[in-house]
Amino acid sequence: MAIDGLIILDSANLRPIVQTSFRYFPPAYPLLHIDAYSAAITKAARPEDIDPVLFVNLPDAPTACCHVQHGSLTFLCPISGDLDPLYAFTFIRTFLDILVEYFGQVTAPTLRDNFDTVHQLLEETLDAGGHPLTTSPNALREIVIPPSLMTKILSVTGVSGLTGPTMNSMSAFSSPIPWRRAGVRYNNNEVYFDIVETLDAVVNKSGAIITSSVLGKIDVNSKLSGAPPNTRPLLTLTNAHSITEPAFHSCVRLNRFSQSKTLSFVPPDGRFTLMEYRFDPSASKSGAAPPAPLTAAAATQLQVQVPFILRTNLSITDHGGPPLSSLPPFPLPFLNLATSGSEWTYLPSRHTLRWSLPPPTTTTTTTATTTTASAAAMGTRSSRGGGATLQGTFASTDAHPRPARAAQISFALPSGALHSTLKVDQLKLSGETYKPYKGVRGRAFGRVEWRVEWQGG
């Protein structure tokens, strides 16, 4: 089984911008999937409430439609038969990365202006049988020339044949490694590693962590001269035993990593994701005895800790808190907020109060979001000893307002800090005589759902 095709829609009017040819399907096949997605959009209260995989009941055989939203675009991928939807989602994400590599910002006007290039990319990345073909940006650049001012001028003047990829098409397959071109040369050889980690956690009303996980990835920007497979960096990581569920780029030698936990790879030219992983603080070193069963308290201590504490105290009475029942009915929430050193925003369409704290010198950058049924808050912010307070009252047109039972908090750690203990120990380059410039940067972000309990709610 394979992918039936790919359709790119303009989310504003749900009209197709470009799609694959669907050679082995009736002409109405892609339209039926567009209609199924349009019907799901109409029925749903919000676009994010739609299931990522939609069932499409066709007369001949039922199919499914996988869809991904990206800005003002919607990617539809019809599949049929016994095919894992994750296969389709992976192809959509891969093709989206290719579009970003070619055009930078991917929008509906950009795809319309470069329709011929997008259609060529579809033909090269997905064959007639629905199997992914050439998905490496380095190989695609030699087959499908990226748009530029010169190519557009030649195309308009009718002499686009001068830029035809006659020689480039042959050189695209001259390299023994599909993800790296042959004969790459740079005046300044450099490679940059960007370690990005994201913490997702849920904390109960007592402050105990229910669940927490850290997902990380290593992004690389490689500008190294050399011909494959001679150019081979060797990256050594500290505390690599704490990595679980790793996913690697095709360039990584898996046997080398399983034996010594070092990354040996022939890098693609340009930007790519070297690996993705999950951090497990309880992971033991290779060869160690399995740990004994842990109690609930001990298991909580092994969770990745949240770097802040949230304390909430809210009393709810009729029409808000404290009592505001003498106020006449009003169409919008009543706001009278005095702030000091912070910013707040109320979103009436989502009934959400967003409170943003400035980055302190010793703590993290934090954004807290609290949602109410039909209410707004008014309060003040003070900072003492690295802490911050939001206090005040709120009013609502509802007789019995019901604020959300959780605060959604997003934050960022200072530059260089990570949630895990992973570090880059050293980088060696074999097969070349030059010494490249090497740079390493660490970035850490977090999303925490902190559950609360309101008095009287």
Salt bridges, closest charged atoms under 4 A:
ASP10 OD2 - ARG112 NH2 2.91
GLU48 OE2 - ARG46 NE 3.74
ASP49 OD1 - ARG46 NH2 3.14
GLU101 OE2 - ARG141 NH2 2.49
GLU123 OE1 - ARG23 NH2 3.13
GLU123 OE2 - HIS119 NE2 3.98
GLU142 OE2 - ARG181 NH1 3.65
ASP194 OD2 - ARG441 NH2 2.82
ASP194 OD2 - ARG443 NH2 2.88
ASP200 OD1 - ARG447 NH2 2.94
ASP219 OD2 - LYS217 NZ 3.70
GLU245 OE1 - ARG278 NE 3.32
ASP269 OD2 - ARG181 NH2 2.60
ASP318 OD1 - HIS400 ND1 3.67
GLU449 OE2 - ARG451 NE 3.20
GLU453 OE1 - LYS205 NZ 2.78
